[in-house]
Amino acid sequence: MTPGRRLVIVANGVALAVGLWFAARAGGRIMLGPARTDDLPYGDLLTLSRPGALLWSALAVAGVAAGVSGRLRVAFAAGAAWAGLAVIAFVQVAVDGALFGMSRPGGSAAALALALATGLGLLTPGRTTRS
């Protein structure tokens, strides 16, 4: 298994765990993320409502499937979905909205990082052996 495939699996696996944690803990419209600190200039790094958490979980499952299968089309589709979610998160921050509970800059940054990791992770060449 190439390092790129492992990156895709691990990154999306972490996103799946975060999404499931938010889905389980979201009692109201918005649940604050585990990275809450008052020392940061914009407060909470990530917020998701239950629908947002379920959407993140679904995209993460697609990303893990891309890493396990090693298919570029699946990886690019999952990466494009993450990129679309990053745009939605950015717009929500810019207009001070809260669609899917995404109202912090960390949501767009995390989704964009997952888009790049998932979409480009399988393009990493495999290990070569020297004889």
N, CA and C of each residue as an Amber inpcrd file, in Angstrom:
protein
   393
   0.8490000  -1.1720000   0.0000000   0.0000000   0.0000000   0.0000000
   0.8940000   1.2350000   0.0000000   0.5840000   2.1650000  -0.8760000
   1.4040000   3.3720000  -0.9960000   1.1440000   4.3320000   0.1630000
   2.0940000   5.2170000   0.4380000   1.8750000   6.2120000   1.4900000
   0.6730000   7.1100000   1.2000000   0.4190000   7.3960000  -0.0660000
  -0.7310000   8.2280000  -0.4220000  -2.0480000   7.5730000  -0.0550000
  -2.1500000   6.2700000  -0.2890000  -3.3770000   5.5530000   0.0750000
  -3.5590000   5.5290000   1.5800000  -2.4620000   5.3460000   2.3050000
  -2.5570000   5.3750000   3.7710000  -3.0030000   6.7490000   4.2470000
  -2.4890000   7.8080000   3.6130000  -2.8930000   9.1720000   3.9760000
  -4.3860000   9.3630000   3.7630000  -4.8910000   8.8990000   2.6300000
  -6.3190000   9.0290000   2.3250000  -7.1450000   8.2950000   3.3770000
  -6.7410000   7.0800000   3.7180000  -7.4870000   6.2780000   4.6880000
  -7.4410000   6.9240000   6.0730000  -6.2660000   7.3430000   6.5120000
  -6.1330000   7.9150000   7.8540000  -6.8660000   9.2520000   7.9530000
  -6.6740000  10.1400000   6.9720000  -7.3170000  11.4540000   7.0220000
  -8.8330000  11.3240000   7.0350000  -9.3600000  10.4780000   6.1740000
 -10.8130000  10.3010000   6.1380000 -11.3130000   9.5030000   7.3300000
 -10.4940000   8.6160000   7.8630000 -10.8680000   7.8890000   9.0770000
 -11.0100000   8.8280000  10.2680000 -10.0940000   9.7860000  10.3760000
 -10.1940000  10.7910000  11.4410000 -11.4420000  11.6500000  11.2330000
 -11.6970000  12.0550000   9.9830000 -12.8970000  12.8470000   9.6940000
 -14.1620000  12.0580000  10.0210000 -14.1480000  10.7520000   9.7540000
 -15.2940000   9.9100000  10.0900000 -15.5020000   9.8630000  11.5980000
 -14.4190000   9.7060000  12.3500000 -14.5300000   9.6770000  13.8080000
 -15.0730000  11.0040000  14.3440000 -14.5790000  12.1120000  13.8060000
 -15.0620000  13.4280000  14.2260000 -16.5330000  13.5990000  13.8700000
 -16.9000000  13.1990000  12.6440000 -18.2910000  13.3070000  12.2290000
 -19.2210000  12.4880000  13.1070000 -18.8180000  11.2660000  13.4300000
 -19.6400000  10.4150000  14.2830000 -19.7210000  10.9690000  15.7040000
 -18.6160000  11.5540000  16.1790000 -18.6200000  12.1590000  17.5150000
 -19.6050000  13.3160000  17.5540000 -19.5760000  14.1740000  16.5270000
 -20.5160000  15.2900000  16.4610000 -21.9540000  14.7880000  16.3530000
 -22.1790000  13.7610000  15.5290000 -23.5360000  13.2410000  15.3500000
 -24.0820000  12.6700000  16.6580000 -23.2240000  12.0280000  17.4230000
 -23.6650000  11.4430000  18.6890000 -23.8920000  12.5010000  19.7580000
 -23.1070000  13.5670000  19.7310000 -23.1570000  14.5730000  20.7910000
 -24.0660000  15.7510000  20.4880000 -24.4680000  15.9120000  19.2390000
 -25.2470000  17.0950000  18.8570000 -26.6590000  16.9870000  19.4130000
 -26.9060000  17.7180000  20.4760000 -28.2430000  17.7110000  21.0530000
 -29.0990000  18.8360000  20.5160000 -28.4920000  19.9250000  20.1660000
 -29.2180000  21.0740000  19.6530000 -28.8930000  21.3200000  18.2010000
 -29.0900000  22.5570000  17.7860000 -28.8550000  22.9020000  16.3840000
 -27.3690000  22.8880000  16.0500000 -26.5410000  23.3880000  16.9600000
 -25.0990000  23.4450000  16.7140000 -24.3740000  22.8920000  17.9340000
 -23.4080000  22.0480000  17.6600000 -22.5830000  21.4960000  18.7300000
 -21.1700000  21.9940000  18.5490000 -20.5880000  22.5520000  19.5900000
 -19.2360000  23.0820000  19.4860000 -18.2340000  21.9530000  19.4470000
 -17.1650000  22.1750000  18.7060000 -16.1690000  21.1380000  18.4900000
 -15.2820000  20.8930000  19.6830000 -14.5480000  19.7980000  19.6340000
 -13.6810000  19.4450000  20.7500000 -12.4580000  20.3440000  20.8650000
 -12.2050000  21.1650000  19.8530000 -11.0160000  22.0170000  19.8570000
 -11.3170000  23.4140000  20.3870000 -12.3170000  23.5490000  21.2250000
 -12.6970000  24.8610000  21.7290000 -11.6370000  25.3890000  22.7040000
 -11.1220000  26.5560000  22.3950000 -10.2400000  27.2620000  23.3150000
 -10.5710000  28.7350000  23.2280000 -10.4930000  29.4010000  24.3430000
 -10.7770000  30.8340000  24.3500000  -9.5450000  31.6530000  24.0050000
  -8.4160000  30.9760000  23.8210000  -7.1920000  31.6870000  23.4780000
  -7.1080000  32.0260000  22.0000000  -7.8850000  31.3360000  21.1680000
  -7.8160000  31.5840000  19.7340000  -8.6280000  32.8120000  19.3740000
  -8.1900000  33.5390000  18.3640000  -8.8900000  34.7910000  18.0270000
 -10.3140000  34.5710000  17.5280000 -10.6160000  33.4120000  16.9590000
 -11.9640000  33.1880000  16.4670000 -12.6690000  32.0710000  17.2310000
 -12.2010000  31.7510000  18.4210000 -12.9130000  30.8150000  19.2730000
 -12.8590000  29.3820000  18.7950000 -14.0000000  28.8000000  18.5630000
 -14.1050000  27.3820000  18.2250000 -13.5720000  27.1200000  16.8290000
 -12.8230000  26.0570000  16.6980000 -12.2490000  25.7210000  15.3970000
 -13.2610000  25.0890000  14.4610000 -14.1870000  24.3190000  14.9960000
 -15.0870000  23.5550000  14.1480000 -16.4390000  23.4340000  14.8260000
 -17.4940000  23.7060000  14.0880000 -18.8440000  23.4710000  14.5820000
 -19.6190000  22.7180000  13.5170000 -20.4360000  21.7820000  13.9520000
 -21.2780000  21.0090000  13.0460000 -22.5970000  20.7150000  13.7350000
 -23.6790000  20.8110000  13.0030000 -24.9600000  20.3370000  13.5010000
 -25.0480000  18.8450000  13.1940000 -26.1170000  18.2000000  13.6330000
 -26.2610000  16.7600000  13.3580000 -26.2940000  16.4790000  11.8520000
 -27.0830000  17.2320000  11.0310000 -27.0280000  16.9750000   9.5830000
 -25.6370000  17.2000000   8.9980000 -24.9380000  18.2260000   9.4680000
 -23.5780000  18.4630000   9.0030000 -22.6440000  17.3330000   9.3860000
 -22.8090000  16.8220000  10.5920000 -21.9680000  15.7070000  11.0450000
 -22.2340000  14.4550000  10.2210000 -23.4960000  14.2100000   9.8920000
 -23.8200000  13.0470000   9.0670000 -23.2770000  13.2090000   7.6520000
 -23.3110000  14.4450000   7.1290000 -22.7300000  14.7070000   5.8090000
 -21.2250000  14.4800000   5.8370000 -20.5440000  14.9830000   6.8610000
 -19.1120000  14.7550000   7.0000000 -18.8180000  13.2550000   7.0770000
 -19.6260000  12.5310000   7.8390000 -19.4090000  11.0860000   7.9810000
 -19.5710000  10.3730000   6.6430000 -20.5830000  10.7600000   5.8740000
 -20.8010000  10.1300000   4.5660000 -19.6380000  10.4050000   3.6200000
 -19.1570000  11.6430000   3.5970000 -18.0190000  11.9650000   2.7410000
 -16.7630000  11.2380000   3.2030000 -16.6020000  11.1010000   4.5120000
 -15.4400000  10.3850000   5.0320000 -15.4930000   8.9090000   4.6570000
 -16.6740000   8.3060000   4.6780000 -16.8130000   6.9100000   4.2630000
 -16.4100000   6.7680000   2.7950000 -16.8390000   7.7250000   1.9610000
 -16.4450000   7.6960000   0.5430000 -14.9320000   7.8420000   0.4030000
 -14.3290000   8.6880000   1.2280000 -12.8800000   8.8610000   1.1820000
 -12.1350000   7.6140000   1.6130000 -12.6070000   6.9560000   2.6600000
 -11.9820000   5.7070000   3.1010000 -12.1270000   4.6450000   2.0140000
 -13.3070000   4.5890000   1.3840000 -13.5160000   3.6340000   0.2910000
 -12.5540000   3.9120000  -0.8630000 -12.2930000   5.1880000  -1.1390000
 -11.3410000   5.5410000  -2.1920000  -9.9430000   5.0540000  -1.8450000
  -9.5470000   5.2380000  -0.5880000  -8.2200000   4.7860000  -0.1770000
  -8.0800000   3.2790000  -0.1860000  -9.1130000   2.5840000   0.2500000
  -9.0620000   1.1230000   0.2900000  -9.0680000   0.5490000  -1.1240000
  -9.9350000   1.0850000  -1.9870000 -10.0370000   0.5430000  -3.3460000
  -8.8790000   0.9790000  -4.2370000  -8.3240000   2.1500000  -3.9780000
  -7.2310000   2.6560000  -4.7990000  -7.6780000   3.1790000  -6.1510000
  -8.9400000   3.4080000  -6.3420000  -9.4610000   3.8970000  -7.6230000
  -9.4310000   5.4120000  -7.6690000  -8.8140000   5.9300000  -8.7260000
  -8.6740000   7.3730000  -8.8640000 -10.0120000   8.0750000  -9.0350000
 -10.9260000   7.4780000  -9.7720000 -12.2260000   8.1280000  -9.9820000
 -12.9750000   8.2990000  -8.6690000 -12.9420000   7.3010000  -7.8200000
 -13.6090000   7.3890000  -6.5180000 -12.9200000   8.4510000  -5.6700000
 -11.5880000   8.4670000  -5.7120000 -10.8340000   9.4530000  -4.9240000
 -11.1170000  10.8720000  -5.4040000 -11.1530000  11.0770000  -6.7090000
 -11.4240000  12.4210000  -7.2190000 -12.8600000  12.8460000  -6.9230000
 -13.8060000  11.9100000  -6.9760000 -15.1950000  12.2320000  -6.6450000
 -15.3210000  12.6080000  -5.1660000 -14.6790000  11.8380000  -4.2990000
 -14.7180000  12.1540000  -2.8700000 -13.9910000  13.4630000  -2.5910000
 -12.8500000  13.6810000  -3.2560000 -12.1240000  14.9400000  -3.0960000
 -12.9320000  16.1300000  -3.5750000 -13.6520000  15.9580000  -4.6820000
 -14.5000000  17.0440000  -5.1880000 -15.6470000  17.3280000  -4.2300000
 -16.1900000  16.2860000  -3.6160000 -17.2520000  16.4930000  -2.6340000
 -16.7310000  17.2520000  -1.4190000 -15.5250000  16.9020000  -0.9600000
 -14.9150000  17.6430000   0.1500000 -14.6470000  19.0960000  -0.2510000
 -14.1930000  19.3020000  -1.4940000 -13.9430000  20.6680000  -1.9590000
 -15.2440000  21.4690000  -1.9960000 -16.3270000  20.8480000  -2.4480000
 -17.6240000  21.5170000  -2.4340000 -18.0550000  21.8800000  -1.0280000
 -17.8110000  20.9800000  -0.0840000 -18.1470000  21.2630000   1.3080000
 -17.2740000  22.3770000   1.8680000 -16.0170000  22.4390000   1.4310000
 -15.1390000  23.5280000   1.8620000 -15.6650000  24.8710000   1.3750000
 -16.1620000  24.9180000   0.1360000 -16.7360000  26.1600000  -0.4000000
 -17.9750000  26.5600000   0.3940000 -18.8310000  25.5830000   0.6890000
 -20.0300000  25.8760000   1.4800000 -19.6340000  26.4160000   2.8520000
 -18.6550000  25.7950000   3.4880000 -18.2100000  26.2420000   4.8080000
 -17.6350000  27.6480000   4.7280000 -16.8550000  27.9400000   3.6810000
 -16.2860000  29.2760000   3.5310000 -17.3860000  30.3160000   3.3600000
 -18.3780000  30.0030000   2.5410000 -19.4860000  30.9440000   2.3270000
 -20.2420000  31.1680000   3.6310000 -20.4460000  30.1150000   4.4150000
 -21.1620000  30.2650000   5.6800000 -20.4080000  31.1710000   6.6440000
 -19.0870000  31.0710000   6.6470000 -18.2810000  31.9510000   7.4970000
 -18.3550000  33.3830000   6.9810000 -18.2760000  33.5460000   5.6460000
 -18.2700000  34.8950000   5.0610000 -19.5970000  35.6200000   5.2560000
 -20.7090000  34.9070000   5.1780000 -22.0210000  35.5570000   5.3120000
 -22.5880000  35.4170000   6.7210000 -21.7910000  34.8980000   7.6220000
 -22.1970000  34.7130000   9.0100000 -23.4160000  33.8110000   9.1010000
 -23.3940000  32.7250000   8.3420000 -24.4810000  31.7500000   8.3430000
 -24.1270000  30.5450000   9.1740000 -24.9870000  29.5390000   9.1230000
 -24.7300000  28.3280000   9.9050000 -25.3290000  27.1010000   9.2350000
 -25.2620000  27.0270000   7.8960000 -25.7550000  25.8430000   7.2010000
 -24.9410000  24.6320000   7.6270000 -25.6060000  23.5570000   7.9790000
 -24.9860000  22.3370000   8.5010000 -24.2180000  22.6030000   9.7940000
 -24.4630000  23.7510000  10.4200000 -23.7590000  24.0920000  11.6440000
 -22.3520000  24.5930000  11.4030000 -21.9640000  24.7720000  10.1370000
 -20.6090000  25.2190000   9.8180000 -20.5660000  26.7430000   9.8770000
 -19.9560000  27.2590000  10.9240000 -19.8950000  28.7060000  11.0780000
 -18.5200000  29.1870000  11.5070000 -17.5320000  28.3210000  11.4360000
 -16.1700000  28.6690000  11.8510000 -15.1950000  28.4250000  10.7070000
 -14.1020000  29.1800000  10.6520000 -13.1150000  28.9950000   9.5790000
 -12.4630000  27.6220000   9.5780000 -12.4280000  26.9740000  10.7150000
 -11.8170000  25.6520000  10.7780000 -12.5350000  24.6300000   9.9220000
 -13.8450000  24.7970000   9.7470000 -14.6030000  23.8600000   8.9200000
 -14.1720000  23.9050000   7.4740000 -13.9670000  25.1120000   6.9470000
 -13.5320000  25.2180000   5.5520000 -12.0960000  24.7460000   5.4040000
 -11.2520000  25.0380000   6.3810000  -9.8590000  24.5960000   6.3150000
  -9.7620000  23.0750000   6.3820000 -10.5240000  22.4650000   7.2750000
 -10.4860000  21.0060000   7.4010000 -11.0360000  20.3370000   6.1490000
 -12.1500000  20.8490000   5.6150000 -12.7280000  20.2520000   4.4150000
 -11.7980000  20.4240000   3.2160000 -11.1260000  21.5690000   3.1100000
 -10.1910000  21.7740000   2.0110000  -8.9890000  20.8390000   2.1410000
  -8.4870000  20.6640000   3.3470000  -7.3780000  19.7280000   3.5520000
  -7.7900000  18.3060000   3.1950000  -9.0070000  17.9190000   3.5590000
  -9.4940000  16.5800000   3.2120000  -9.7050000  16.4510000   1.7100000
 -10.1200000  17.5320000   1.0540000 -10.2790000  17.5030000  -0.4050000
  -8.9380000  17.2520000  -1.0750000  -7.9090000  17.9600000  -0.6270000
  -6.5840000  17.7820000  -1.2220000  -6.0170000  16.4010000  -0.9110000
  -6.1520000  15.9640000   0.3360000  -5.6210000  14.6560000   0.7100000
  -6.3200000  13.5360000  -0.0490000  -7.6330000  13.6310000  -0.1750000
  -8.3880000  12.5680000  -0.8350000  -8.2090000  12.6080000  -2.3430000
  -8.2660000  13.8010000  -2.9260000  -8.1710000  13.9170000  -4.3700000
  -6.7860000  13.6590000  -4.9280000  -5.7710000  14.0210000  -4.1580000
  -4.4070000  13.8970000  -4.6620000  -3.6120000  12.7760000  -4.0030000
  -4.1520000  12.1810000  -2.9530000  -3.4210000  11.1610000  -2.2060000
  -3.0480000   9.9420000  -3.0080000  -3.8810000   9.5550000  -3.9530000
  -3.5880000   8.3480000  -4.7200000  -2.6160000   8.5970000  -5.8640000
  -2.2730000   9.8480000  -6.1010000  -1.3060000  10.1490000  -7.1550000
   0.1330000   9.9860000  -6.6880000   0.3150000   9.7460000  -5.3870000
   1.6530000   9.5510000  -4.8370000   2.2190000   8.2480000  -5.3750000
   3.4090000   8.2940000  -5.9450000   3.9810000   7.0490000  -6.4680000
   4.2870000   6.0750000  -5.3480000   4.2570000   4.8010000  -5.6880000
   4.5520000   3.7580000  -4.7060000   6.0310000   3.7040000  -4.3650000
   6.3510000   2.9160000  -3.4060000   7.7540000   2.7590000  -3.0170000
   8.5040000   2.0010000  -4.0780000   9.7040000   2.4380000  -4.3120000
  10.5580000   1.7420000  -5.2850000  11.6480000   1.0100000  -4.5360000
  12.0360000  -0.1110000  -5.0450000  13.1170000  -0.8710000  -4.4160000
  14.3470000  -0.7850000  -5.3110000  15.4740000  -0.6370000  -4.6780000
  16.7420000  -0.5960000  -5.4300000  17.3830000  -1.9740000  -5.3680000
  17.8960000  -2.3820000  -6.5190000  18.5570000  -3.6750000  -6.5190000
  20.0570000  -3.5350000  -6.6010000
